[in-house]
Amino acid sequence: MSRSFTVAPDRPGRTPAAQRWPVIGPHTLPPVLPTRTQLSQAYPLASRIDEDGRLQLGGCDAIELAREFGTPAYIVAEDDLRARAQTFVEAFRARTKDFDVLFASKAFPCTAVLRVLAQEGIACDVASGGELALALRAGFDPARIYMHGNAKSVDELREARAAGVGHIVIDNADEIERLEAVVGDGPPQPVLLRVTPDVRGETNDKISTGQADSKFGFSMADAPAAIARVARATGRLDLAGLHIHIGSQILELDPFRRAIEAIATLGDFATYNLGGGLGVAYTSEQEPPRISDYVAAKVDTASRVLGPGKRLLDEPGRALVANSTVTLYTVQSVKRNVSTWVAVDGGMSDNLRPMLYGAVYEAQIADRFGGGTPSRLTGKHCESGDVLVRDVELADPRVGDVIVTPATGAYGYAMANNYNGVPRPPVVIVSNGDARLVVRRETYDDLTARDVGR
């Protein structure tokens, strides 16, 4: 389903928006917006407020999008997705010849989004049989798919082999034996060995993975024996190199350097998968490193401590998709007691991150940007913790207002659920004034579609 929307025109004599806003760094905004209110870097590239004070996303009016597709709804700016993919690839190309950029598909496992990234030449990492199925459906070359997971089942390993997955990332000793049995007398399976480098960045404990006490990977103490064990499996397993990933939403570069330095003691390998982890701006106060600086930190450190000429892989997830997307809601009630509670028609069923680990977001009224009313933006679910934004300034919020929360492209759709029997939202891709429905809203019938019997 596709619908064309009127593109808000530029004022006479102004340079077209696409020329005013070059794509540089993790997020670029125009130096001057056509109204008094400036959008934060949390919004998709080229988003703007038009002359009437209404938010424009991919050339589409946010209020009209809410009217056409209902709310809640995930609105994805296709040009933002493509620009960030291109920026990652060009940043690596500028510093090394042998590399690949993999999308950590867990961040936004929507086939239409995956397809856009595949078209931009991005490879893919998956962490389950389901994510593998989605990646194949989206058109990724199986040879450029990397199979992750700390608890892969025999069935998932068989599915990866049957699909011709390029590399399987071995996470633990039990998996070595399991994978050997699956390979049997077939051709050897290229593998990487995941190592936990005992390095962590400044991020929430629930998304930190590089510390010694982790559910992921081999410890630095156990890694040498695991490397030797895989090496003995010649004919079944082909050890291409090592993998590390120290966590997510990291806004400093030094931990990435230290993690690479840590694994330099484990031997000389042809391939190193350096994981992902680059953080993004969820609010105007957050300043993530530029993509080019992130890539330079990793590539230069790898060249210095691992040696020149290595094949380097990177796995951005959040950094590719988070800021491409906003979620639109409709206000259902405004309640004033000790606080002003602005309740919308979504919540923890479409964005679980604030409830899981206190993630902070911005919010605005889509046709009335600004502040004035200290509010708590809350969801519709039967939990006191169902609060999307705990402290937000809204401009005189009223029932029927359309609320926008930016930077919901990573782990919103991925973690969506049916708590309280709420159907999951649709996904709409916008570009050049055209809005395309790529995932429909669930229906009540969908809630019982898997029921067996009466």
N, C-alpha and C positions, 0 to 999 in steps of 0.2 A: 504494500500500500504506500503510495507516494502522493504528497500534496505540495503544491507550489505556494509559497507565501510571498507577499510583496516585500522586496528588499528595501529597507529604509535608505533613501538616497543620501549621498554626500551633498553638502552645500555647494552651490556653484562656485567654481574657482578653486575648490580644494582638490589636492591630489587624491586619487582613488585609495581606499583603505588598504588594499593589498600592497600598495607601494609605500604607504606611510608606515606600515608595521612589519618590518623585516623580521625574520625568525632568527633570533640569536639567543644563546643561553637557554636555561631551562624554561623561561617564560618571558615573553616580550610584550609590552603594552605600548600603545601610542603615547607620545609625550603629552598630547592634549586630546581630551575627549570632547565631543560636541555639546556637552552640558557641563554644569559646575561640579558634578560628582564624578570622581575617578574610581574606576573598578580596580580591585586588588588583583595581584598576580595569580590568585587562586582560580580565576575564571579562565575559560578556554581562550586561546589566542584569537584575536580579532573580535572578541565580544565587545559590545559597546552599548551605551545608552543613547537612544535616538532623541530627536528634537522634542518629542512629547514626553520624555522621561521614562520610556519603556525599554526594557532590556532586549537587546538583539543578540541572538545566538546563531551563528552560521547564516546570517542574513534573514533569520526568521524571528518574528515577534514572540517573546516568551508567553505573553498572555494568550495569543492566538494558538500557540502550541498546546497550552493547557486546555483551552476550549475544544480543540480538535481531538486530542488524544486522551484527555482526562488526566487526573492526578491521583496518586503520585505517578510520576513518569521520569525515567532516566533520559536525558537529552544529550546526545553525543555529537560533538563538533568534529566532523570527519577531517577537516583541514588541519585541525590540531593534532590528531592522531598521526597523520601523514608527515607533518612537519617535525614532530618529535622523533619519529622513526628515522627520517632523513638526517636529522641532526646527530643522532647516535652513530649512524653508519659513517657519516662524513667525518665525525670526530675521530673515530678509529682509523679510518682510511688515511687521515692526515698524519698518523703517528706510527702505523705499522702496516705491513703488507698482508700478513696471515692472521685473519681474525674472523669472528662471526658474532653477530648480535642476536641473542635469543630472547624472545618474549616469555617471561614467566607467566604462563597462561592462567595460573590460579587467580591472578589479580582481576581479570575480566574475561571469564570463559564464555563469551558470547560469540557464536560463529561468525556473525557479521563483522564484529570488531577484529576477530582473528583473521578474517579474510582480508581486511584492509591492510593489516600489518604484513601478511604474507605477500600481498601485492607490492609492498614497499621493500621486499627482499629480506625481511626479518625471518630468522629461524624460530624454533619453539622449544620450550621445555614444558613437560607435563609431569604431574605427580600422582596420576591414577589412571586406571583403564578408561574411565569416563572422559578425563581431559584428553587422553590419546584419541579417543573416538571423535571428540570435537575438533581437535587439530587436523585430523585426517579429513573430516567433513569440510573444513574450511580451506583445504587445498595445500597445506604444508607438505613439502617433500619429506617423506618418511626418513630419508637419510639425514635430514637436518633437524630431526626431532630427538630430544634428549629425555630419557625416562628417569625421573626422580622418585623419591619416596622412601621413608624410613621403615615402612612395613609393607613392602610389595608382596602381594600374594603370588602363588604359583600361576594362577590364571592370568594375572596382570603381566607377569614375565612372559608367558606364552603368547599373550596378545601382542606384546611389544615385538617379540621375535617374528610372529606371523606378519606383522605390518612392515617389517624391515626397518625398525627403528635404528637410527645410526649409532647411538651410544646409550648404554644403560649406566646410570650412576650408582655404584654399589655403596650402600650405606652401612652395612654391618656384616659380621662374620657369618651369620646364619644365611644371609642372602648369597654369599659366595657359593656355598654348597647347593643352595636351591637353584641358582642360575646355571651352575655346571650341569645339574641333572636335566634342566630344561633344554640346554643346548645339545646335550647328548653327542651323537655322531654328526651333527650338522656343522655348518661352517662356523668358525669362531665368532664370538660376539665381542665387538669393541666395547670397552668399558672405561669409565673413569672411577676413581676411588675418592669418596668424600671424606675430607679431613676437617676436624674441628680445631682451629689453630690456637685456641685459648686467647682470643682477642674479641672484645666486644666494643661496640660503639655506644654513644649516649642515645639510648632509645628505650622504649618501654620493655620491661622484662618479658612480656608475653610475645614480643616479636624480635627478641634477641636470640641468636642461634650460634654465635661463635665462641661462647664461653666454654670452659672445660666441662662443666656439668650441664650437658645438653642431650636432648633426645636424638640429635642428628649427628651422623658421621662417626669416624674413628678418632679417638683422642690422639694427640701428638705422641703419647707413649705407645699406643697400640698400632699406630699407622705403619711403622716399619715391618712388623710381622704380617700385617694385612697385605702390604705391597708384595712381600715375599710369597705369601700364600697365593695371590692372584698370578704372580709370575710363574708359579709351578703348574698352573692350569693351562699351560701352553697347548694349543689345539682346540681348546674350548673357550677360553677367555683371552682377549687381547688387550692388555693394559695400555691405553693411550696416554694417560696422564692423571692429574689430580684435580679435584674440585673443592672449592671453599665457598662458604656463604656465611657472613657474620651477623646478618640480621637485616632489618628493614627500617625505613624512615630515618636514615642516618644523615645528619646535616653537617658533618665534618669529614675531612678527607684522611686525616692521619690514621684512623683505625684500618682503612683499606690498605694503606701502605704497610702497616705493621703485620697484618694478616698474610700478605704476600711474602714479607721477609721471614715470617715464621716457618712457612713450608719449604723455604729454600734449602733447609737442612735434610730434607727427606729424599734427595736424589735428583737426578736429571731426567726430565721427561719432555716429550715432544709437544704435549698439549697441556694447557692449564686453563681450567674454567674458573674465573675469578668471582663468580656469583654476581649478585646485584646489590641492592640496598640503598641506592641513592634516594634521599628524601625529596619531598615536594613541598610546595607552599599550600597549606590548608587555610592560612589566614594572611592578612597583609603584613603581620609582624614577622612571619617566617621567611628566611632568606636561604634557600638551598643553594649549594654550589652549582655553578654553570655545568652543563653537560660536558663541555670541552675541558673544563678543569678536572672534573671527575675522571674522565677518560685519560687525561694526561697523567694524573696521579697513579693510576693503575698501570698503564703501559710503561711509563718511565721507571716505576719501581720494579716491574717485572723484568724489563731489559737489564736493569742494574744488578738484581740479585739472582734472577733465574737464568740469565744469559740471553744473548740476542737470537733472533730467528725463531722464537717459540710461537706456536699457534695459540692465540689468546681468545678466549670466549668470555662473553659477559651476558648477564641475565637480568636486564631491567624489567620490572613489572610495573609497580606503582609509578615510576618515573616516565613510563610511556603513556599511561592511560588516565592517571588520577585527575589531572587538570583538564582533560578533554571533555569532561562530563559534569553536568549539573543535575540536581533533582528538583522537580517542581512539585509543590504541594498546594492545597487549598486550605485556608483557615476555616475551621469548623466552630470554634468557640474562643472567646477571650474572657478569662476569669481573673478577677482582681481580689486577692486577699493579702497575705503578706507580700507576695510577688504578683506580677502580672503573667499569667500562664496563657500562652498562645498555642492552642491545640490544633494540629493539622491532621490530615487524613492518612498519614503514613506513620513512620517511626521505626522502631526496632525490627520490624519485618522487612524494611528496605534498606536500612543502614544500621547495622549492629555495632559498628566500631565505637561509637561513644559509650555504649553500655559495656562492651568487652574490655576496653582499656583506656577509657577516658579521652578518646580522640576529640579534638577541638575543631569546630567548623565555624564559618561565617554564615550569615543569613541576611536576606534583604527582602523587601516587598518588591516584586518584579516591575511594577510601574510606579513606585514611590520610594526610590532609594533615599537613604538618610537615616537619622536616628531620632531621638526624642523620647522614646518610651522604653526604659529598661525592661527587658522581657526574658522569659524562659520559653524557648520553643520546644514544645512537648509533643510526643506522639499520641496515638489513640489506644495504645495497648494497656493491658491490665497489670502494669508494673510501675511502681513509683520511679524506678530508674529509667523509664522510657522517656528520656529527655535528649533531644537532638543537639540543642545548643543551650547551655546552662545560663550564660550571660550574653545577651545580644540586645543591641539598640535597634528598635524598629520604629518606623514612622507611623505612629498612630494606628496600630494594627486593628483590623476589623474583620468580621466574619465575611467570607467570600474573597478575601485578598489571596493572590497567588504569591507564595513564598518560594524563593530560590535559595538553595544551598549549593555552592560550588565545590569542586574537587571531590566528587563522589564516584569517579570512574574506577577507582581501585577498591575492591572488596565490598562494594555496595551490592551490586548485582550478584557477585560471587557468593555472598553470605545471606542473600535474601531468603526469607522463610515464610511459613504460613501461620505464624503465631496468631491466635484468636481467629483462625479461619480466614485471614485476610489474603485475597489473591495477590500474587506478586505483580509488580508494575511492568508496563511495556518498556521497550527500548526503542528510541527514535533517533535516527541519524540525520543531522542537518548539514547542509552545505549549499552555498550560493543561492539561498532563498528557497531551497527545496527540502522538505521534511519527509523522511522515509521510515515507515514502521518496519522494524526488522525482528522484533519479538513482540507478540501480541500480549495484552493483559490476560492474566489467568481468569478463568470463570469459576463459578461455584461448581459446575460440573467437573472441572479439572481437579477439584479437591477430593472427589470420590472416584476419579478415573481408575485408580489402582485397587479399589476395593474388590474383593473376591466374594462371590455369593451375595446373599441378601443381608 
